[in-house]
Amino acid sequence: MLRRIIVNADDFGLTGDVTRGILAAHRNGQVSSTTLMVNTPGTEEAVEAASDHPNLGIGLHFNLTEGRPLTDAPSLVDGDGRFLLRGELLGRAFRRQIDPDDVARELDAQLSRFHDLGLTPTHMDSHQHVHMAPPIFRAMGPVLRGQVHRLRVARP
């Protein structure tokens, strides 16, 4: 039986250096897929560079902890409109202080941005694995149905 190992590199588009590192690892045969952050300064550079690498699978790296949201998401941001740090986001989520509609709208916006960049996601995961928190995962469910067919999960 033939087994296939998929090596995925997160944070594509976070910065130019991260993107170049991922592409170098792909060219060297070390990385077979990546997940793109669509609300970071290096997004467009990553998409442009990826066009020269048609065998690189590209999924969405759903981001709720880095930079600013694409939507008005008051329960996901601090007083400056930036995403909460991971610990605070998860704490609020488990205390039911995160509006599930904010999560769903942000996911929908990030998926739309991904498509607007001319891409179709091969899979999806999230920055800092926040999608593994049950309150966030449940909020994502209605958006995921029919749009994303593979969701990467972290196992202990």
LOZABA-373312 format. One record per residue (C-alpha): residue in one letter; residue number from 1; x, y, z. Coordinates in nm, 2 decimals. Layout:
<recs>
("A"; NUM; (X; Y; Z)),
...
</recs>
This chain:
<recs>
("M"; 1; (0.00; 0.00; 0.00)),
("L"; 2; (0.13; 0.34; -0.10)),
("R"; 3; (0.13; 0.60; 0.19)),
("R"; 4; (0.15; 0.97; 0.13)),
("I"; 5; (0.29; 1.21; 0.38)),
("I"; 6; (0.17; 1.57; 0.36)),
("V"; 7; (0.40; 1.82; 0.51)),
("N"; 8; (0.22; 2.15; 0.56)),
("A"; 9; (0.39; 2.49; 0.64)),
("D"; 10; (0.17; 2.74; 0.82)),
("D"; 11; (0.19; 3.12; 0.81)),
("F"; 12; (0.22; 3.16; 0.43)),
("G"; 13; (0.19; 3.54; 0.37)),
("L"; 14; (0.27; 3.64; 0.73)),
("T"; 15; (0.59; 3.81; 0.61)),
("G"; 16; (0.81; 3.80; 0.30)),
("D"; 17; (1.08; 3.60; 0.48)),
("V"; 18; (0.83; 3.34; 0.60)),
("T"; 19; (0.69; 3.31; 0.25)),
("R"; 20; (1.03; 3.27; 0.09)),
("G"; 21; (1.13; 3.01; 0.34)),
("I"; 22; (0.82; 2.81; 0.27)),
("L"; 23; (0.87; 2.82; -0.10)),
("A"; 24; (1.24; 2.72; -0.06)),
("A"; 25; (1.13; 2.42; 0.15)),
("H"; 26; (0.87; 2.33; -0.12)),
("R"; 27; (1.13; 2.35; -0.40)),
("N"; 28; (1.36; 2.13; -0.20)),
("G"; 29; (1.09; 1.87; -0.16)),
("Q"; 30; (1.04; 1.92; 0.22)),
("V"; 31; (0.69; 2.09; 0.21)),
("S"; 32; (0.40; 1.98; 0.00)),
("S"; 33; (0.14; 2.23; 0.11)),
("T"; 34; (0.09; 2.55; 0.30)),
("T"; 35; (-0.18; 2.76; 0.45)),
("L"; 36; (-0.22; 3.12; 0.36)),
("M"; 37; (-0.30; 3.41; 0.60)),
("V"; 38; (-0.52; 3.65; 0.41)),
("N"; 39; (-0.51; 3.95; 0.64)),
("T"; 40; (-0.14; 4.00; 0.68)),
("P"; 41; (0.10; 4.24; 0.50)),
("G"; 42; (0.26; 3.96; 0.30)),
("T"; 43; (-0.06; 3.81; 0.15)),
("E"; 44; (-0.04; 3.95; -0.20)),
("E"; 45; (0.34; 3.88; -0.23)),
("A"; 46; (0.27; 3.51; -0.12)),
("V"; 47; (-0.01; 3.47; -0.38)),
("E"; 48; (0.21; 3.61; -0.66)),
("A"; 49; (0.50; 3.39; -0.56)),
("A"; 50; (0.28; 3.08; -0.54)),
("S"; 51; (0.18; 3.12; -0.90)),
("D"; 52; (0.52; 2.98; -0.99)),
("H"; 53; (0.46; 2.67; -0.78)),
("P"; 54; (0.16; 2.49; -0.92)),
("N"; 55; (0.22; 2.17; -0.72)),
("L"; 56; (0.20; 2.35; -0.39)),
("G"; 57; (-0.13; 2.29; -0.22)),
("I"; 58; (-0.26; 2.61; -0.06)),
("G"; 59; (-0.52; 2.62; 0.21)),
("L"; 60; (-0.66; 2.89; 0.43)),
("H"; 61; (-0.48; 2.96; 0.76)),
("F"; 62; (-0.78; 3.10; 0.95)),
("N"; 63; (-0.65; 3.38; 1.16)),
("L"; 64; (-0.81; 3.52; 1.48)),
("T"; 65; (-0.49; 3.61; 1.67)),
("E"; 66; (-0.26; 3.82; 1.44)),
("G"; 67; (-0.32; 4.17; 1.31)),
("R"; 68; (-0.67; 4.30; 1.24)),
("P"; 69; (-0.99; 4.13; 1.13)),
("L"; 70; (-1.14; 4.17; 0.79)),
("T"; 71; (-1.48; 4.24; 0.95)),
("D"; 72; (-1.63; 4.43; 1.24)),
("A"; 73; (-1.57; 4.17; 1.51)),
("P"; 74; (-1.60; 4.34; 1.85)),
("S"; 75; (-1.58; 4.03; 2.06)),
("L"; 76; (-1.25; 3.92; 1.89)),
("V"; 77; (-1.05; 4.24; 1.92)),
("D"; 78; (-0.89; 4.46; 2.18)),
("G"; 79; (-0.95; 4.84; 2.23)),
("D"; 80; (-0.72; 4.92; 1.93)),
("G"; 81; (-0.92; 4.69; 1.69)),
("R"; 82; (-0.64; 4.43; 1.68)),
("F"; 83; (-0.71; 4.06; 1.73)),
("L"; 84; (-0.67; 3.94; 2.09)),
("L"; 85; (-0.37; 3.73; 2.19)),
("R"; 86; (-0.43; 3.36; 2.18)),
("G"; 87; (-0.47; 3.31; 2.56)),
("E"; 88; (-0.71; 3.59; 2.59)),
("L"; 89; (-0.92; 3.48; 2.29)),
("L"; 90; (-0.94; 3.12; 2.42)),
("G"; 91; (-1.02; 3.24; 2.77)),
("R"; 92; (-1.30; 3.46; 2.64)),
("A"; 93; (-1.43; 3.17; 2.42)),
("F"; 94; (-1.45; 2.93; 2.71)),
("R"; 95; (-1.62; 3.19; 2.93)),
("R"; 96; (-1.87; 3.25; 2.64)),
("Q"; 97; (-1.76; 3.60; 2.59)),
("I"; 98; (-1.69; 3.55; 2.22)),
("D"; 99; (-1.99; 3.61; 1.98)),
("P"; 100; (-2.01; 3.30; 1.76)),
("D"; 101; (-2.15; 3.53; 1.48)),
("D"; 102; (-1.82; 3.73; 1.49)),
("V"; 103; (-1.62; 3.41; 1.44)),
("A"; 104; (-1.85; 3.30; 1.15)),
("R"; 105; (-1.85; 3.64; 0.98)),
("E"; 106; (-1.47; 3.66; 1.00)),
("L"; 107; (-1.42; 3.30; 0.87)),
("D"; 108; (-1.66; 3.38; 0.58)),
("A"; 109; (-1.47; 3.71; 0.51)),
("Q"; 110; (-1.13; 3.53; 0.51)),
("L"; 111; (-1.27; 3.25; 0.28)),
("S"; 112; (-1.41; 3.52; 0.05)),
("R"; 113; (-1.07; 3.70; 0.05)),
("F"; 114; (-0.90; 3.37; -0.04)),
("H"; 115; (-1.13; 3.33; -0.34)),
("D"; 116; (-1.09; 3.69; -0.44)),
("L"; 117; (-0.72; 3.63; -0.46)),
("G"; 118; (-0.80; 3.37; -0.73)),
("L"; 119; (-0.74; 3.06; -0.51)),
("T"; 120; (-0.95; 2.76; -0.41)),
("P"; 121; (-0.85; 2.62; -0.07)),
("T"; 122; (-0.72; 2.26; -0.07)),
("H"; 123; (-0.77; 2.25; 0.30)),
("M"; 124; (-0.79; 2.47; 0.61)),
("D"; 125; (-0.63; 2.51; 0.96)),
("S"; 126; (-0.59; 2.80; 1.19)),
("H"; 127; (-0.32; 3.02; 1.33)),
("Q"; 128; (-0.21; 2.89; 1.66)),
("H"; 129; (-0.47; 2.61; 1.63)),
("V"; 130; (-0.75; 2.82; 1.78)),
("H"; 131; (-1.00; 2.63; 1.57)),
("M"; 132; (-0.95; 2.33; 1.80)),
("A"; 133; (-1.12; 2.51; 2.09)),
("P"; 134; (-1.48; 2.38; 2.09)),
("P"; 135; (-1.65; 2.72; 2.11)),
("I"; 136; (-1.47; 2.84; 1.81)),
("F"; 137; (-1.50; 2.52; 1.62)),
("R"; 138; (-1.88; 2.52; 1.67)),
("A"; 139; (-1.90; 2.88; 1.55)),
("M"; 140; (-1.71; 2.78; 1.23)),
("G"; 141; (-1.94; 2.49; 1.14)),
("P"; 142; (-2.21; 2.66; 0.94)),
("V"; 143; (-1.95; 2.85; 0.73)),
("L"; 144; (-1.74; 2.54; 0.66)),
("R"; 145; (-2.02; 2.32; 0.53)),
("G"; 146; (-1.98; 2.31; 0.15)),
("Q"; 147; (-1.68; 2.55; 0.14)),
("V"; 148; (-1.39; 2.35; 0.29)),
("H"; 149; (-1.36; 1.98; 0.25)),
("R"; 150; (-1.04; 1.92; 0.45)),
("L"; 151; (-0.98; 2.06; 0.80)),
("R"; 152; (-0.64; 1.99; 0.96)),
("V"; 153; (-0.65; 1.91; 1.33)),
("A"; 154; (-0.37; 1.90; 1.58)),
("R"; 155; (-0.34; 1.58; 1.78)),
("P"; 156; (-0.16; 1.56; 2.11)),
</recs>
